Each structure stands twice: as C-alpha cells, then as structure tokens.
C-alpha cells in the first residue's frame, strides 16, 4: 500500500515515513528524495536517538537549500 502524507513537520515526516520528499516552492519540484532508514516499528523513544536526529537534520537541511 502507498500513502501520500503531506506535513510541514520534519520530525513527523521522519517518524511516520519510509521515504521523505522535499518540494520547492512554486512550481513544485523535487529538491530532495530521502529514504528514511529507521526501524519499521517506531516508538516514542526513537525520537531521542542520534539516528532520528540525523534523519531529521537531513530533511531540514534540504528545506534550507531550496524547499521552503
């Protein structure tokens, strides 16, 4: 099953997704396509790990480069 979930929260995207795509402003183009390499089963404790922080930072940096 494929689900498209749109959010402005990088932490939410990393926590819920297997893949995150950052779009540019109009016209919307893909700026960054990132696989989320975290365990399939995710608990709240995952948010305190260095791996979660690194994935979130990667998405945030893509937004700074041109996705905002």
N, CA, C and O atoms as CSV, one atom per row, in Angstrom:
chain,resi,resn,atom,element,x,y,z
A,1,UNK,N,N,0.837,-1.165,0.000
A,1,UNK,CA,C,0.000,0.000,0.000
A,1,UNK,C,C,0.888,1.237,0.000
A,1,UNK,O,O,1.907,1.276,0.690
A,2,UNK,N,N,0.508,2.228,-0.760
A,2,UNK,CA,C,1.210,3.512,-0.779
A,2,UNK,C,C,0.287,4.583,-0.241
A,2,UNK,O,O,-0.882,4.662,-0.620
A,3,UNK,N,N,0.820,5.409,0.647
A,3,UNK,CA,C,0.061,6.518,1.219
A,3,UNK,C,C,0.888,7.783,1.043
A,3,UNK,O,O,2.079,7.796,1.357
A,4,UNK,N,N,0.269,8.840,0.546
A,4,UNK,CA,C,0.945,10.128,0.437
A,4,UNK,C,C,0.478,10.966,1.613
A,4,UNK,O,O,-0.715,11.218,1.778
A,5,UNK,N,N,1.427,11.394,2.425
A,5,UNK,CA,C,1.132,12.147,3.637
A,5,UNK,C,C,1.861,13.475,3.529
A,5,UNK,O,O,3.081,13.494,3.366
A,6,UNK,N,N,1.153,14.566,3.614
A,6,UNK,CA,C,1.747,15.895,3.487
A,6,UNK,C,C,1.827,16.537,4.870
A,6,UNK,O,O,0.837,16.588,5.600
A,7,UNK,N,N,3.027,17.032,5.222
A,7,UNK,CA,C,3.219,17.683,6.512
A,7,UNK,C,C,4.296,18.752,6.394
A,7,UNK,O,O,5.126,18.714,5.485
A,8,UNK,N,N,4.276,19.685,7.301
A,8,UNK,CA,C,5.328,20.692,7.380
A,8,UNK,C,C,6.262,20.407,8.556
A,8,UNK,O,O,7.164,21.197,8.836
A,9,UNK,N,N,6.054,19.303,9.233
A,9,UNK,CA,C,6.866,18.930,10.384
A,9,UNK,C,C,7.903,17.891,9.969
A,9,UNK,O,O,7.554,16.769,9.603
A,10,UNK,N,N,9.180,18.271,10.027
A,10,UNK,CA,C,10.225,17.314,9.659
A,10,UNK,C,C,10.242,16.116,10.607
A,10,UNK,O,O,10.417,14.981,10.164
A,11,UNK,N,N,10.065,16.353,11.886
A,11,UNK,CA,C,10.068,15.251,12.857
A,11,UNK,C,C,8.916,14.286,12.597
A,11,UNK,O,O,9.095,13.071,12.683
A,12,UNK,N,N,7.754,14.808,12.285
A,12,UNK,CA,C,6.602,13.958,11.991
A,12,UNK,C,C,6.860,13.136,10.732
A,12,UNK,O,O,6.553,11.945,10.696
A,13,UNK,N,N,7.420,13.761,9.706
A,13,UNK,CA,C,7.716,13.048,8.465
A,13,UNK,C,C,8.691,11.905,8.708
A,13,UNK,O,O,8.479,10.790,8.232
A,14,UNK,N,N,9.754,12.181,9.445
A,14,UNK,CA,C,10.760,11.151,9.723
A,14,UNK,C,C,10.170,10.034,10.575
A,14,UNK,O,O,10.475,8.862,10.353
A,15,UNK,N,N,9.339,10.377,11.533
A,15,UNK,CA,C,8.760,9.367,12.416
A,15,UNK,C,C,7.782,8.449,11.682
A,15,UNK,O,O,7.731,7.253,11.969
A,16,UNK,N,N,7.013,8.984,10.748
A,16,UNK,CA,C,5.956,8.207,10.106
A,16,UNK,C,C,6.335,7.569,8.774
A,16,UNK,O,O,5.721,6.581,8.369
A,17,UNK,N,N,7.329,8.113,8.090
A,17,UNK,CA,C,7.564,7.717,6.701
A,17,UNK,C,C,8.712,6.730,6.514
A,17,UNK,O,O,9.587,6.586,7.367
A,18,UNK,N,N,8.675,6.063,5.374
A,18,UNK,CA,C,9.784,5.249,4.907
A,18,UNK,C,C,10.618,6.034,3.905
A,18,UNK,O,O,11.743,5.660,3.576
A,19,UNK,N,N,10.037,7.138,3.426
A,19,UNK,CA,C,10.687,7.979,2.417
A,19,UNK,C,C,10.108,9.381,2.545
A,19,UNK,O,O,8.901,9.544,2.725
A,20,UNK,N,N,10.971,10.399,2.452
A,20,UNK,CA,C,10.505,11.782,2.533
A,20,UNK,C,C,10.961,12.530,1.284
A,20,UNK,O,O,12.117,12.428,0.874
A,21,UNK,N,N,10.055,13.269,0.696
A,21,UNK,CA,C,10.353,14.063,-0.491
A,21,UNK,C,C,10.129,15.523,-0.146
A,21,UNK,O,O,9.060,15.900,0.334
A,22,UNK,N,N,11.150,16.350,-0.396
A,22,UNK,CA,C,11.066,17.787,-0.157
A,22,UNK,C,C,10.804,18.468,-1.491
A,22,UNK,O,O,11.497,18.217,-2.477
A,23,UNK,N,N,9.799,19.330,-1.510
A,23,UNK,CA,C,9.453,20.050,-2.736
A,23,UNK,C,C,9.876,21.505,-2.654
A,23,UNK,O,O,9.941,22.083,-1.569
A,24,UNK,N,N,10.160,22.089,-3.799
A,24,UNK,CA,C,10.490,23.513,-3.888
A,24,UNK,C,C,9.198,24.319,-3.892
A,24,UNK,O,O,8.108,23.763,-4.033
A,25,UNK,N,N,9.331,25.646,-3.735
A,25,UNK,CA,C,8.149,26.496,-3.908
A,25,UNK,C,C,7.674,26.421,-5.369
A,25,UNK,O,O,8.273,25.733,-6.195
A,26,UNK,N,N,6.628,27.116,-5.654
A,26,UNK,CA,C,6.035,27.080,-6.997
A,26,UNK,C,C,7.033,27.382,-8.085
A,26,UNK,O,O,7.832,28.307,-7.938
A,27,UNK,N,N,7.018,26.651,-9.154
A,27,UNK,CA,C,6.286,25.392,-9.309
A,27,UNK,C,C,6.962,24.291,-8.501
A,27,UNK,O,O,8.190,24.212,-8.453
A,28,UNK,N,N,6.178,23.463,-7.883
A,28,UNK,CA,C,6.712,22.403,-7.028
A,28,UNK,C,C,7.564,21.417,-7.808
A,28,UNK,O,O,7.091,20.769,-8.742
A,29,UNK,N,N,8.824,21.311,-7.414
A,29,UNK,CA,C,9.745,20.343,-7.993
A,29,UNK,C,C,10.455,19.626,-6.860
A,29,UNK,O,O,10.633,20.183,-5.777
A,30,UNK,N,N,10.858,18.395,-7.111
A,30,UNK,CA,C,11.547,17.624,-6.079
A,30,UNK,C,C,12.934,18.208,-5.853
A,30,UNK,O,O,13.733,18.311,-6.784
A,31,UNK,N,N,13.214,18.588,-4.608
A,31,UNK,CA,C,14.510,19.127,-4.204
A,31,UNK,C,C,15.349,18.027,-3.561
A,31,UNK,O,O,16.569,17.995,-3.721
A,32,UNK,N,N,14.692,17.128,-2.834
A,32,UNK,CA,C,15.403,16.091,-2.087
A,32,UNK,C,C,14.485,14.884,-1.935
A,32,UNK,O,O,13.312,15.020,-1.587
A,33,UNK,N,N,15.027,13.716,-2.197
A,33,UNK,CA,C,14.288,12.465,-2.041
A,33,UNK,C,C,15.113,11.598,-1.095
A,33,UNK,O,O,16.167,11.083,-1.468
A,34,UNK,N,N,14.623,11.445,0.131
A,34,UNK,CA,C,15.408,10.767,1.162
A,34,UNK,C,C,14.723,9.510,1.680
A,34,UNK,O,O,13.593,9.573,2.163
A,35,UNK,N,N,15.402,8.365,1.582
A,35,UNK,CA,C,14.873,7.185,2.272
A,35,UNK,C,C,15.059,7.380,3.768
A,35,UNK,O,O,16.085,7.901,4.205
A,36,UNK,N,N,14.089,6.972,4.541
A,36,UNK,CA,C,14.179,7.067,6.000
A,36,UNK,C,C,14.617,5.697,6.507
A,36,UNK,O,O,13.846,4.737,6.493
A,37,UNK,N,N,15.859,5.626,6.951
A,37,UNK,CA,C,16.471,4.364,7.353
A,37,UNK,C,C,16.381,4.191,8.868
A,37,UNK,O,O,17.370,4.331,9.588
A,38,UNK,N,N,15.173,3.884,9.330
A,38,UNK,CA,C,14.915,3.649,10.747
A,38,UNK,C,C,14.133,2.346,10.883
A,38,UNK,O,O,13.552,1.874,9.906
A,39,UNK,N,N,14.109,1.761,12.074
A,39,UNK,CA,C,13.353,0.513,12.256
A,39,UNK,C,C,11.889,0.681,11.850
A,39,UNK,O,O,11.309,1.754,12.011
A,40,UNK,N,N,11.305,-0.387,11.324
A,40,UNK,CA,C,9.910,-0.324,10.894
A,40,UNK,C,C,8.969,-0.046,12.072
A,40,UNK,O,O,8.039,0.752,11.957
A,41,UNK,N,N,9.218,-0.705,13.190
A,41,UNK,CA,C,8.410,-0.450,14.385
A,41,UNK,C,C,9.015,0.738,15.117
A,41,UNK,O,O,10.170,0.688,15.538
A,42,UNK,N,N,8.243,1.800,15.271
A,42,UNK,CA,C,8.760,3.032,15.870
A,42,UNK,C,C,7.966,3.388,17.120
A,42,UNK,O,O,6.735,3.378,17.126
A,43,UNK,N,N,8.705,3.700,18.170
A,43,UNK,CA,C,8.089,4.125,19.425
A,43,UNK,C,C,8.550,5.545,19.723
A,43,UNK,O,O,9.433,6.071,19.045
A,44,UNK,N,N,7.968,6.148,20.709
A,44,UNK,CA,C,8.347,7.495,21.092
A,44,UNK,C,C,9.814,7.607,21.463
A,44,UNK,O,O,10.414,8.667,21.281
A,45,UNK,N,N,10.404,6.539,21.978
A,45,UNK,CA,C,11.814,6.551,22.375
A,45,UNK,C,C,12.738,6.763,21.177
A,45,UNK,O,O,13.859,7.247,21.340
A,46,UNK,N,N,12.289,6.413,19.996
A,46,UNK,CA,C,13.101,6.590,18.795
A,46,UNK,C,C,13.463,8.053,18.579
A,46,UNK,O,O,14.538,8.358,18.061
A,47,UNK,N,N,12.577,8.954,18.972
A,47,UNK,CA,C,12.805,10.394,18.758
A,47,UNK,C,C,14.014,10.922,19.529
A,47,UNK,O,O,14.503,12.010,19.226
A,48,UNK,N,N,14.500,10.183,20.510
A,48,UNK,CA,C,15.648,10.617,21.315
A,48,UNK,C,C,16.965,10.017,20.825
A,48,UNK,O,O,18.001,10.213,21.459
A,49,UNK,N,N,16.942,9.289,19.706
A,49,UNK,CA,C,18.160,8.632,19.233
A,49,UNK,C,C,18.942,9.517,18.262
A,49,UNK,O,O,18.369,10.386,17.606
A,50,UNK,N,N,20.250,9.292,18.176
A,50,UNK,CA,C,21.061,10.036,17.205
A,50,UNK,C,C,20.639,9.760,15.756
A,50,UNK,O,O,20.741,10.644,14.906
A,51,UNK,N,N,20.174,8.556,15.474
A,51,UNK,CA,C,19.740,8.216,14.121
A,51,UNK,C,C,18.530,9.058,13.710
A,51,UNK,O,O,18.457,9.541,12.580
A,52,UNK,N,N,17.595,9.226,14.623
A,52,UNK,CA,C,16.411,10.050,14.340
A,52,UNK,C,C,16.829,11.500,14.118
A,52,UNK,O,O,16.342,12.156,13.198
A,53,UNK,N,N,17.725,11.997,14.956
A,53,UNK,CA,C,18.201,13.374,14.817
A,53,UNK,C,C,18.895,13.575,13.477
A,53,UNK,O,O,18.700,14.605,12.831
A,54,UNK,N,N,19.699,12.612,13.052
A,54,UNK,CA,C,20.415,12.726,11.777
A,54,UNK,C,C,19.444,12.745,10.600
A,54,UNK,O,O,19.613,13.531,9.668
A,55,UNK,N,N,18.439,11.891,10.640
A,55,UNK,CA,C,17.458,11.858,9.552
A,55,UNK,C,C,16.661,13.161,9.499
A,55,UNK,O,O,16.408,13.699,8.421
A,56,UNK,N,N,16.271,13.659,10.660
A,56,UNK,CA,C,15.523,14.911,10.729
A,56,UNK,C,C,16.372,16.075,10.224
A,56,UNK,O,O,15.884,16.940,9.496
A,57,UNK,N,N,17.641,16.090,10.614
A,57,UNK,CA,C,18.556,17.150,10.170
A,57,UNK,C,C,18.728,17.124,8.650
A,57,UNK,O,O,18.786,18.182,8.025
A,58,UNK,N,N,18.808,15.959,8.056
A,58,UNK,CA,C,18.949,15.823,6.612
A,58,UNK,C,C,17.771,16.459,5.877
A,58,UNK,O,O,17.960,17.153,4.878
A,59,UNK,N,N,16.573,16.225,6.365
A,59,UNK,CA,C,15.372,16.802,5.747
A,59,UNK,C,C,15.364,18.315,5.952
A,59,UNK,O,O,15.062,19.066,5.025
A,60,UNK,N,N,15.693,18.758,7.153
A,60,UNK,CA,C,15.720,20.184,7.443
A,60,UNK,C,C,16.726,20.923,6.560
A,60,UNK,O,O,16.441,22.013,6.063
A,61,UNK,N,N,17.896,20.328,6.369
A,61,UNK,CA,C,18.911,20.951,5.512
A,61,UNK,C,C,18.448,21.030,4.069
A,61,UNK,O,O,18.750,22.004,3.379
A,62,UNK,N,N,17.723,20.031,3.602
A,62,UNK,CA,C,17.167,20.073,2.242
A,62,UNK,C,C,16.170,21.222,2.122
A,62,UNK,O,O,16.113,21.893,1.092
A,63,UNK,N,N,15.394,21.445,3.163
A,63,UNK,CA,C,14.450,22.563,3.154
A,63,UNK,C,C,15.195,23.887,3.084
A,63,UNK,O,O,14.785,24.794,2.360
A,64,UNK,N,N,16.280,24.003,3.828
A,64,UNK,CA,C,17.069,25.234,3.804
A,64,UNK,C,C,17.702,25.479,2.430
A,64,UNK,O,O,17.847,26.626,2.005
A,65,UNK,N,N,18.078,24.401,1.740
A,65,UNK,CA,C,18.717,24.555,0.429
A,65,UNK,C,C,17.751,24.987,-0.658
A,65,UNK,O,O,18.191,25.454,-1.709
A,66,UNK,N,N,16.471,24.849,-0.446
A,66,UNK,CA,C,15.593,25.280,-1.520
A,66,UNK,C,C,14.187,24.753,-1.490
A,66,UNK,O,O,13.433,24.963,-2.441
A,67,UNK,N,N,13.813,24.086,-0.449
A,67,UNK,CA,C,12.472,23.554,-0.394
A,67,UNK,C,C,11.466,24.418,0.305
A,67,UNK,O,O,10.295,24.045,0.386
A,68,UNK,N,N,11.881,25.585,0.825
A,68,UNK,CA,C,10.933,26.405,1.574
A,68,UNK,C,C,10.192,27.335,0.657
A,68,UNK,O,O,9.347,28.106,1.111
